[in-house]
Amino acid sequence: TRVLPAVPVPPRSVVIERYPPAPEKPRKK
């Protein structure tokens, strides 16, 4: 069930999708 997308995705995924040209955020982590 954890693999299912029903679970609330973390904000990191949302930021990457909203800011595709900003790979510095996920990369810095």
C-alpha angles and dihedrals in degrees: 000000000000091000089055115100088231089092117090106264117225121260089249091072091048092050092050091049092046093042105035091158090056105076088150092085098057092034094054089054 
